[in-house]
Amino acid sequence: MAHFNIKVAVQKFGNFLSSMVMPNISAFIAWGLITALFIPSGFLPNESLAKMVTPMVTFLLPLLIGYTGGKLFHDHRGGVVGAIATMGVIVGSDIPMFLGAMIMGPFGGYVIKKFDQLIEGKIKAGFEMLVNNFSAGILGGLLSILSFLAIGPAVDVFTGWLVAGVDWLVGTGLLPLTSILIEPAKVLFLNNAINHGVLSPIALEQAKQTGSSILFLLESNPGPGLGVLLAYCFFGKGTAKRSAPGAAIIQFFGGIHEIYFPYILMKPMLFIAVILGGMSGVFTLVLLGGGLFAPASPGSILAITAVTPHHASAYIANFAGVLVAAIVSFVVSAFILKTGKQSEENIEDAAKKMQEMKGKKSSVANVFASEPGTMPTNVNKIIFACDAGMGSSAMGASLLRKKVKEAGMNISVTNTAISNIPADAQIVITQEELTPRAKAKVPNAYHVSVDNFLSSPEYDSLLARLQDDGTDELHEIVEEAEEKVPGVREHSIEPGIEEEEQADNELLREENVFLNQQFANKEEAIRFAGRALVKAGYVKESYIEAMIARDEMTSTYMGNDVAIPHGTEEAKKDVLKSGFTVLQIPDGVDFDGQKARLIFGIAGKDGTHLEILSGIAVTCSEMENIEKMVKATTARELMDIINVEKN
């Protein structure tokens, strides 16, 4: 358990660092392109345009990181103070202060957040703007002085040690050994802490001095993963073999490395393949002098090509590094697959391996924030979340968005970083390793875990549940009626049938059916239905507000274009007798993103309404009947549709 907590803590730290860098990656790419093009050794040397290089790397990039880090703690106000604090470390050092920005930006945001919490509710009316502006300015100024005098010089020394260490590794030929740490860390989602906390700051400093850095390629090289996937294409079995070609294309050209992680977890011996592949690639890059002038994000061959220095030797070195890594990884992976256990690998096998690695029981199909069966109703948004919100979550969202569109469902599918999941998220989809962090962020959301982006039955299972959601609720009403009113579905002619029909006519009368209605919103429609119940003598006036309150608690939209507004449990005392009102709304009215064309206002007392409610539920479970009722031209015609289906 302690090991798992440590891993989650490292993941959180890496995610925090990447949350400062990744939103600004376009600025890093812009700086890299300007550097590669216009410096004296660039592709299009231009002395005037090259003047932008130093100010961008010295001021723009660290300030963006500092602002973003502060914003993570206290929104725009935290970002401003974080940027001010970052200015001190920039001026107090002679090197690009990325590490300093990652320290002072969040620290500035944290300080102003705590200050605002301390004075909350203590500022006299009319002085809020004065206090807010001067507090941010004063605290930001003090922090910038602190960072100038202490933090900047300390980070300068620490960065010097790191650079010296990397130079020593390169000089002694030991840099390839870093793959022993980096490749497994990628599969365990620990790479962001290494990449953004150590490698990127040093790499940017090297790129400023020499025009490129090999460190940009240590983690982003797609070769090791490509080799594993190609080996599965030829020597894998079952689902793994069938899905590997598509995964290889996505990983190599799309740069989404996460897609090959389950293939390694199916056979942990493949860690050896990616480690040896990574080491071979790094050795080749060191030997040929490879490197990039900016981060390759995502880590695809296309991104690597775009940020490779524009001369032939650099292209040859970088492509060779990727190719050698892929070949070595492929050869080792093929050997492991051919000599290993000859059972058919599938996603279930991978999940079992993942469960063993996690050290606790795990469900492959789904990991929920709450008990099974508590998926929210009236879902209008699905959120994919990953470490930084740019790679795997974007791909997963794209795949599910297509399925949602094909299913004809009006549901938004978006992606974000785990740290940015909104508090009101309904359904959150993550990779299994990241689910604990997502659950900690939004514990009340419905969580789904996936372990393979190309072959995820979780997508189809989720869509099936969403499609059946409204119909299931209608059938629950039917089942409730069958339990409480014996004989709902038994329609044999009995002596009391005339009395039953008379009772039904009392519950649903023609004058309580309102055709061709239009409403601006659902509240207006619910109030109309409630007033009709009051006018018909079914309920007291206070019942109307209870209908509004009930819908606010949980939407009364049932699916299939039907809503059944009714009162709360406490409002039962306001029901005089059971009855219904029916609103036909051909153009529909919005119920939290869903269109309701038929609204049944319900008042129930002593279970006397359940039989006709069952008839309504049975009728409305078929869209064909819905269309007939929406097109009915008289109240009697609409009521007959319900009665025919019931009988």
C-alpha positions in Angstrom: 0.0 0.0 0.0 2.9 2.3 0.9 4.5 1.6 -2.5 1.2 2.4 -4.3 0.8 5.7 -2.3 4.4 6.7 -3.3 3.6 6.0 -6.9 0.4 8.1 -6.8 2.3 10.9 -5.1 5.0 10.9 -7.8 2.3 10.8 -10.5 0.6 13.9 -8.8 3.9 15.7 -8.7 4.7 14.9 -12.3 1.2 15.9 -13.3 1.6 19.2 -11.4 4.8 20.0 -13.3 3.3 19.0 -16.7 0.3 21.2 -15.9 2.6 24.2 -15.9 4.5 23.2 -19.1 2.0 21.6 -21.4 -0.5 24.5 -21.7 2.4 26.6 -22.9 4.0 24.0 -25.2 3.1 26.0 -28.3 5.2 28.9 -27.0 8.2 26.5 -26.6 7.7 25.3 -30.2 7.4 28.9 -31.5 10.7 29.7 -29.8 12.3 26.6 -31.1 11.3 27.3 -34.7 12.5 30.9 -34.5 15.8 29.6 -33.1 16.2 26.9 -35.7 15.4 29.3 -38.6 17.1 32.6 -37.8 20.2 32.1 -35.7 23.5 32.3 -37.6 23.6 28.5 -38.0 19.9 28.2 -38.8 18.1 27.3 -41.9 17.3 31.0 -42.8 19.9 33.1 -40.9 18.5 36.6 -40.1 20.3 38.8 -37.6 17.2 41.0 -36.9 14.7 38.2 -36.4 17.3 36.3 -34.3 17.0 39.0 -31.7 13.8 37.5 -30.5 15.5 34.3 -29.4 17.1 35.4 -26.2 14.2 37.5 -24.8 11.7 34.7 -25.5 13.8 32.0 -23.6 14.8 34.3 -20.9 11.6 36.2 -20.1 8.6 34.9 -22.1 8.8 31.2 -21.4 9.6 31.3 -17.7 6.9 34.0 -17.1 4.3 31.8 -18.9 5.3 28.9 -16.6 5.2 31.1 -13.5 1.8 32.5 -14.4 0.4 29.1 -15.2 1.8 27.7 -11.9 0.2 30.5 -9.9 -3.1 30.1 -11.7 -3.2 26.4 -10.7 -3.5 27.6 -7.1 -5.6 30.7 -7.3 -6.9 31.4 -10.8 -5.9 34.7 -12.5 -5.0 36.4 -9.3 -2.6 33.6 -8.4 -1.2 33.7 -11.9 -0.4 37.4 -11.7 1.4 37.1 -8.3 3.2 34.0 -9.6 4.5 35.9 -12.6 5.7 38.8 -10.5 7.5 36.4 -8.2 9.0 34.6 -11.2 10.5 37.9 -12.5 12.9 37.9 -9.5 14.5 34.6 -10.3 14.7 35.5 -14.0 16.7 38.7 -13.3 18.7 37.1 -10.5 20.2 34.5 -12.8 22.2 34.3 -16.0 20.4 31.2 -17.3 16.8 30.5 -18.5 15.1 30.1 -15.1 12.6 27.3 -15.8 13.1 25.5 -12.6 12.9 28.8 -10.7 9.6 29.5 -12.5 8.2 26.1 -11.5 9.0 27.0 -7.9 8.1 30.7 -7.6 5.0 30.6 -9.8 3.0 28.0 -7.7 4.5 29.6 -4.5 3.2 33.0 -5.4 -0.3 31.6 -6.2 -0.3 29.7 -2.9 0.7 32.8 -0.9 -2.0 35.0 -2.3 -4.6 32.3 -1.9 -3.8 32.0 1.8 -3.8 35.7 2.2 -7.3 36.0 0.5 -8.6 33.2 2.8 -7.2 35.0 5.8 -8.9 38.4 5.1 -12.1 36.9 3.6 -15.2 38.6 5.2 -13.0 41.2 7.0 -12.8 43.9 4.3 -15.2 46.8 4.7 -17.6 47.5 1.8 -16.1 49.7 -0.8 -12.5 48.8 0.0 -12.4 45.4 -1.8 -10.7 46.6 -5.0 -8.1 48.7 -3.1 -7.2 45.8 -0.8 -7.1 43.2 -3.6 -4.9 45.3 -5.9 -2.4 46.5 -3.2 -2.2 43.1 -1.5 -1.3 41.3 -4.8 1.2 44.1 -5.7 2.8 44.1 -2.3 3.1 40.3 -1.9 4.2 39.9 -5.5 6.9 42.5 -5.0 8.1 40.9 -1.8 8.2 37.5 -3.3 10.2 38.8 -6.4 12.8 40.3 -4.0 13.0 37.0 -2.1 13.4 35.1 -5.4 16.0 37.5 -6.7 18.2 37.3 -3.6 17.8 33.7 -2.6 15.8 31.4 -4.8 17.4 32.4 -8.1 21.0 31.9 -7.0 20.1 28.6 -5.3 18.4 27.3 -8.4 21.3 28.5 -10.5 23.7 26.4 -8.5 21.3 23.4 -8.6 20.9 23.6 -12.3 24.6 23.8 -12.7 25.0 20.5 -10.9 22.3 18.9 -13.1 24.0 20.1 -16.3 27.4 18.9 -15.0 25.9 15.5 -14.2 24.4 15.2 -17.7 27.6 16.3 -19.3 29.4 13.7 -17.2 26.9 11.0 -18.4 27.4 12.0 -22.0 31.2 12.2 -21.7 31.5 8.8 -20.1 29.0 7.2 -22.5 26.6 6.4 -19.7 23.6 8.4 -20.9 22.0 5.4 -22.4 21.6 3.9 -18.9 18.9 6.5 -18.2 16.6 4.3 -20.2 16.6 1.8 -17.3 14.7 4.5 -15.4 12.8 6.3 -18.1 11.2 3.4 -20.0 9.5 1.7 -17.0 8.5 5.1 -15.6 6.6 5.8 -18.8 4.5 2.7 -18.4 3.8 3.5 -14.8 2.9 7.1 -15.6 5.8 8.5 -13.7 7.6 10.1 -16.7 6.2 13.6 -16.2 8.1 14.1 -13.0 11.3 13.1 -14.7 10.7 14.8 -18.0 9.3 18.2 -16.8 11.1 18.3 -13.5 14.6 17.4 -14.6 15.1 16.8 -18.4 13.3 19.8 -19.9 14.9 22.6 -17.9 18.4 21.2 -18.7 17.5 20.6 -22.3 16.3 24.1 -22.8 19.5 25.5 -21.4 21.5 23.2 -23.7 19.4 24.2 -26.7 20.0 27.9 -26.0 23.7 27.3 -25.9 24.2 24.8 -28.7 21.1 24.9 -30.7 19.8 21.4 -29.7 19.7 18.9 -26.9 19.6 15.1 -26.9 17.6 15.2 -23.7 14.4 16.1 -25.6 14.6 12.7 -27.2 15.2 10.5 -24.1 11.5 10.2 -23.3 9.8 11.2 -26.5 11.5 8.6 -28.8 8.7 6.5 -30.2 11.1 3.7 -31.3 10.9 1.4 -28.2 7.1 1.3 -28.2 6.9 0.9 -32.0 9.2 -2.2 -31.8 6.9 -3.8 -29.2 3.8 -3.2 -31.3 5.4 -4.5 -34.5 6.4 -7.6 -32.6 2.8 -8.2 -31.6 1.7 -7.7 -35.2 3.8 -10.7 -36.3 4.0 -12.9 -33.2 1.1 -11.9 -30.9 -2.1 -13.7 -30.5 -5.8 -12.9 -30.4 -7.0 -9.4 -29.6 -3.5 -8.2 -29.0 -2.4 -9.2 -32.5 -5.5 -7.8 -34.2 -5.3 -4.4 -32.5 -1.5 -3.9 -32.7 -1.3 -2.6 -36.3 -3.7 0.3 -35.5 -1.9 0.9 -32.2 1.4 1.1 -34.0 0.1 3.8 -36.4 -1.4 5.8 -33.6 1.8 5.6 -31.5 4.3 6.3 -34.3 2.4 9.1 -36.1 0.1 10.3 -33.4 2.7 10.3 -30.6 0.3 8.7 -28.1 2.7 6.4 -26.3 0.2 5.3 -23.7 -1.4 3.1 -26.3 1.3 0.4 -26.0 1.4 0.2 -22.2 -1.2 -2.6 -22.0 0.8 -4.7 -24.4 3.8 -4.5 -22.1 1.7 -5.3 -19.1 0.4 -8.4 -20.8 4.0 -9.6 -20.7 6.2 -7.7 -18.1 9.3 -9.3 -19.7 8.8 -6.8 -22.5 10.1 -4.1 -20.1 13.5 -5.6 -21.1 12.7 -4.9 -24.7 11.8 -1.2 -24.3 14.8 -0.6 -22.0 17.2 -2.2 -24.4 15.5 -0.4 -27.3 15.7 2.9 -25.4 19.4 2.4 -24.5 20.2 1.6 -28.2 18.4 4.6 -29.4 20.2 6.9 -26.9 23.5 5.4 -27.8 22.9 6.1 -31.5 21.9 9.7 -30.8 25.0 10.3 -28.7 27.2 8.6 -31.3 25.8 10.7 -34.2 25.1 13.9 -32.3 21.3 13.9 -32.5 19.0 16.2 -30.6 16.1 18.6 -30.9 15.8 22.4 -30.5 12.5 22.2 -28.7 10.2 19.6 -26.9 8.6 17.1 -29.2 5.0 17.1 -28.0 3.4 14.7 -28.6 6.3 12.3 -29.1 5.5 11.3 -32.7 7.9 11.0 -35.6 6.1 14.0 -37.2 6.7 16.2 -34.1 10.3 15.0 -33.9 10.8 15.9 -37.6 9.3 19.4 -37.0 11.7 20.3 -34.2 14.9 18.7 -35.6 17.6 21.2 -36.5 17.4 21.9 -40.2 20.6 20.2 -41.5 21.1 16.8 -42.9 23.3 15.3 -40.2 20.6 16.2 -37.5 17.9 14.5 -39.5 20.1 11.4 -40.1 21.0 11.2 -36.4 17.5 11.5 -35.0 15.9 9.2 -37.5 18.7 6.7 -36.9 18.0 6.9 -33.1 14.4 6.1 -33.6 15.0 3.4 -36.1 17.7 1.6 -34.0 15.5 1.8 -31.0 12.6 0.3 -32.9 14.7 -2.5 -34.4 16.3 -3.6 -31.1 12.9 -3.4 -29.3 11.3 -5.4 -32.1 14.0 -8.2 -32.0 13.9 -8.6 -28.2 10.1 -8.4 -28.1 9.8 -11.0 -30.9 12.1 -13.3 -29.0 10.1 -12.9 -25.8 6.8 -13.5 -27.5 8.0 -16.5 -29.5 9.6 -18.2 -26.5 7.1 -17.2 -23.9 3.8 -18.8 -22.8 1.7 -19.7 -25.9 -1.7 -18.8 -24.4 -3.8 -16.2 -26.2 -3.2 -12.8 -24.8 -6.1 -10.5 -24.4 -7.2 -7.5 -22.5 -8.3 -9.6 -19.5 -4.8 -11.0 -19.3 -3.4 -7.5 -19.3 -5.8 -6.4 -16.6 -4.7 -9.3 -14.4 -1.1 -8.3 -14.8 -2.0 -4.7 -14.0 -3.9 -5.9 -10.9 -0.8 -7.8 -9.7 1.4 -4.8 -10.2 -1.0 -2.5 -8.4 -1.1 -4.9 -5.4 -4.8 -4.7 -4.9 -8.0 -6.0 -6.4 -9.1 -4.2 -9.5 -12.0 -4.4 -11.9 -10.9 -4.2 -15.6 -14.2 -3.3 -17.1 -15.0 -0.4 -14.9 -13.7 1.3 -11.8 -16.4 3.5 -10.3 -16.4 6.3 -7.8 -19.5 4.8 -6.3 -21.2 1.5 -6.2 -22.3 -0.1 -9.5 -25.7 1.0 -10.7 -25.4 4.6 -9.6 -24.6 6.0 -13.0 -26.2 9.5 -13.2 -29.3 10.0 -15.3 -29.7 12.6 -18.0 -26.0 12.5 -18.9 -24.9 15.3 -21.2 -21.2 15.3 -20.9 -18.4 12.7 -20.7 -14.9 13.7 -19.8 -11.7 11.9 -20.7 -8.9 12.7 -18.4 -5.2 11.9 -18.5 -1.9 13.1 -17.0 -1.5 16.3 -18.9 -4.8 16.5 -20.9 -3.2 16.5 -24.3 -2.3 12.9 -25.4 -4.2 9.8 -24.5 -7.3 11.6 -23.3 -7.6 13.5 -26.6 -7.4 10.2 -28.5 -9.9 8.4 -26.3 -12.3 11.3 -26.5 -12.0 11.3 -30.3 -12.8 7.6 -30.5 -15.8 7.8 -28.1 -17.1 11.0 -29.7 -17.3 9.1 -33.0 -19.3 6.3 -31.4 -21.6 8.7 -29.7 -22.3 10.4 -33.0 -22.9 7.1 -34.7 -25.4 6.2 -31.9 -27.3 9.5 -32.5 -26.8 10.6 -28.9 -26.6 14.3 -28.0 -23.7 14.0 -25.5 -20.6 16.2 -25.4 -17.3 14.3 -25.1 -14.3 16.4 -24.1 -10.8 15.8 -22.7 -8.8 17.5 -20.0 -6.0 17.0 -17.5 -6.9 15.3 -14.2 -6.1 18.4 -12.3 -8.7 20.4 -14.4 -11.6 18.0 -14.1 -14.6 20.2 -13.2 -16.3 19.5 -9.9 -19.7 18.8 -11.6 -18.3 16.1 -13.9 -20.8 13.3 -14.4 -18.8 10.6 -16.1 -15.0 10.5 -16.1 -13.0 8.1 -18.2 -9.3 7.4 -17.4 -6.7 4.8 -17.8 -6.7 2.4 -14.9 -3.4 3.6 -13.4 -4.7 7.1 -13.2 -8.2 6.3 -11.9 -7.3 6.7 -8.2 -6.2 10.3 -8.8 -9.3 11.1 -10.8 -11.5 9.6 -8.1 -9.7 11.8 -5.5 -10.3 14.8 -7.7 -14.1 14.2 -8.3 -15.2 11.4 -5.9 -18.9 11.9 -6.8 -18.5 11.3 -10.5 -19.1 8.0 -12.2 -15.6 6.7 -13.1 -14.8 4.3 -15.9 -11.4 2.7 -16.4 -10.0 1.6 -19.8 -6.8 -0.2 -20.5 -6.7 -0.4 -24.3 -7.7 2.5 -26.5 -8.3 0.5 -29.6 -10.2 -2.4 -28.1 -12.3 -1.1 -25.2 -15.5 -2.9 -24.5 -16.1 -0.2 -21.9 -17.1 2.3 -24.6 -19.8 0.1 -26.0 -21.0 -0.9 -22.5 -21.2 2.7 -21.4 -23.1 3.7 -24.6 -25.5 0.8 -24.1 -26.2 1.9 -20.6 -26.7 5.5 -21.6 -29.1 4.5 -24.5 -31.1 2.3 -22.2 -31.1 4.8 -19.3 -34.5 6.4 -20.0 -36.2 3.2 -21.1 -35.0 1.4 -18.0 -36.6 4.0 -15.8 -39.9 3.7 -17.5 -39.7 -0.1 -17.1 -39.0 0.4 -13.4 -42.3 2.2 -13.1 -44.0 -0.7 -14.8 -42.4 -3.1 -12.4 -43.4 -1.0 -9.4 -47.0 -1.0 -10.7 -47.0 -4.7 -11.2 -45.7 -5.2 -7.6 -48.2 -2.9 -6.0 -51.2 -3.4 -8.3 -51.7 -7.1 -9.0 -53.1 -7.8 -12.4 -51.8 -4.8 -14.2 -50.7 -6.9 -17.1 -53.7 -9.3 -16.8 -56.5 -8.2 -19.0 -59.0 -10.9 -18.7 -62.6 -9.6 -18.6 -63.8 -9.4 -15.1 -67.1 -8.2 -13.5 -65.5 -5.0 -12.1 -64.0 -3.8 -15.4 -66.5 -1.0 -15.8 -65.6 0.3 -12.4 -61.9 0.2 -13.3 -62.5 2.1 -16.5 -64.5 4.6 -14.6 -61.6 5.0 -12.1 -59.2 5.5 -15.0 -61.4 8.1 -16.5 -61.3 10.0 -13.2 -57.5 9.8 -13.1 -57.0 11.0 -16.7 -59.8 13.2 -18.2 -60.0 14.8 -21.6 -60.0 18.3 -20.1 -56.6 17.6 -18.6 -55.0 16.8 -21.9 -53.4 20.0 -23.5 -52.4 19.8 -27.1 -50.0 21.8 -29.2 -48.4 23.6 -26.3 -45.2 25.7 -26.3 -43.0 26.7 -23.4 -39.8 28.7 -23.0 -38.3 26.3 -20.5 -39.0 23.3 -18.4 -39.9 25.3 -15.3 -42.7 27.0 -17.2 -43.9 23.6 -18.5 -43.8 22.1 -15.0 -45.8 25.0 -13.5 -48.4 24.7 -16.3 -48.8 21.0 -15.5 -49.0 21.7 -11.8 -51.6 24.4 -12.2 -53.7 22.0 -14.3 -53.5 19.5 -11.4 -54.7 22.1 -9.0 -57.5 23.2 -11.3 -58.6 19.6 -11.6 -58.8 19.2 -7.9 -56.0 16.7 -7.6 -53.6 18.7 -5.5 -53.1 21.8 -3.4 -51.4 24.9 -4.7 -48.3 24.2 -2.7 -47.7 21.0 -4.7 -46.5 23.1 -7.7 -43.4 24.3 -5.9 -42.7 20.7 -4.8 -42.8 19.6 -8.4 -40.1 22.3 -9.2 -38.0 21.2 -6.2 -38.3 17.5 -7.2 -37.0 18.2 -10.7 -34.1 20.3 -9.3 -33.1 17.4 -7.1 -33.1 14.9 -9.9 -34.3 15.5 -13.4 -37.8 14.0 -14.1 -36.9 13.5 -17.7 -37.4 9.8 -18.3 -36.0 9.4 -21.9 -37.9 8.8 -25.1 -38.9 12.5 -25.2 -41.0 12.0 -22.0 -40.9 13.8 -18.7 -43.0 13.0 -15.6 -42.8 15.9 -13.2 -44.2 15.2 -9.7 -43.8 16.3 -6.1 -41.3 15.5 -3.4 -41.8 12.9 -0.7 -42.7 15.7 1.7 -45.4 17.0 -0.7 -47.5 13.8 -0.5 -49.7 15.6 2.1 -50.7 18.1 -0.5 -52.2 15.4 -2.8 -56.0 15.3 -2.6 -56.5 12.4 -5.0 -54.6 10.7 -7.7 -54.7 12.2 -11.2 -52.7 13.1 -14.3 -52.3 16.0 -16.7 -50.8 15.6 -20.2 -49.0 18.2 -22.2 -48.3 17.6 -25.9 -45.4 19.8 -27.0 -44.6 19.0 -30.7 -41.6 21.3 -30.8 -40.3 20.0 -27.4 -39.0 21.8 -24.4 -35.5 21.5 -23.0 -35.0 19.3 -19.9 -31.3 19.7 -19.1 -30.1 19.1 -22.6 -32.8 16.6 -23.5 -36.0 17.4 -25.5 -39.3 16.5 -23.9 -42.3 16.4 -26.3 -44.8 14.7 -23.8 -45.1 15.8 -20.2 -47.2 13.8 -17.7 -47.9 15.8 -14.6 -48.5 13.2 -11.8 -50.3 13.3 -8.5 -50.4 10.0 -6.6 -52.2 9.0 -3.5 -52.4 5.5 -1.9 -51.2 3.8 -5.0 -54.4 4.4 -6.9 -52.5 6.0 -9.8 -50.1 3.1 -10.4 -52.2 1.1 -12.8 -52.7 3.9 -15.3 -49.1 5.0 -14.8 -48.1 1.6 -15.8 -50.1 2.0 -19.0 -48.4 5.3 -19.7 -45.0 3.7 -19.0 -45.7 0.7 -21.3 -46.9 3.0 -24.0 -44.0 5.4 -23.8 -41.4 2.7 -23.9 -41.9 2.5 -27.7 -41.0 5.5 -29.8 -43.7 4.5 -32.3 -46.3 5.3 -29.7 -44.5 8.5 -28.7 -44.8 9.7 -32.3 -48.5 8.8 -32.5 -49.2 10.8 -29.3 -47.2 13.8 -30.4 -49.2 13.8 -33.7 -52.6 13.2 -32.0 -55.1 15.9 -33.0 -57.6 15.4 -30.2 -57.4 14.6 -26.5 -59.4 11.4 -26.9 -57.1 10.2 -29.7 -54.1 10.6 -27.4 -55.8 8.9 -24.5 -56.9 6.0 -26.7 -53.3 5.3 -27.6 -52.5 4.8 -23.9 -55.6 2.7 -23.3 -55.0 0.5 -26.4 -51.4 -0.2 -25.3 -52.5 -0.9 -21.8 -55.3 -3.2 -22.8 
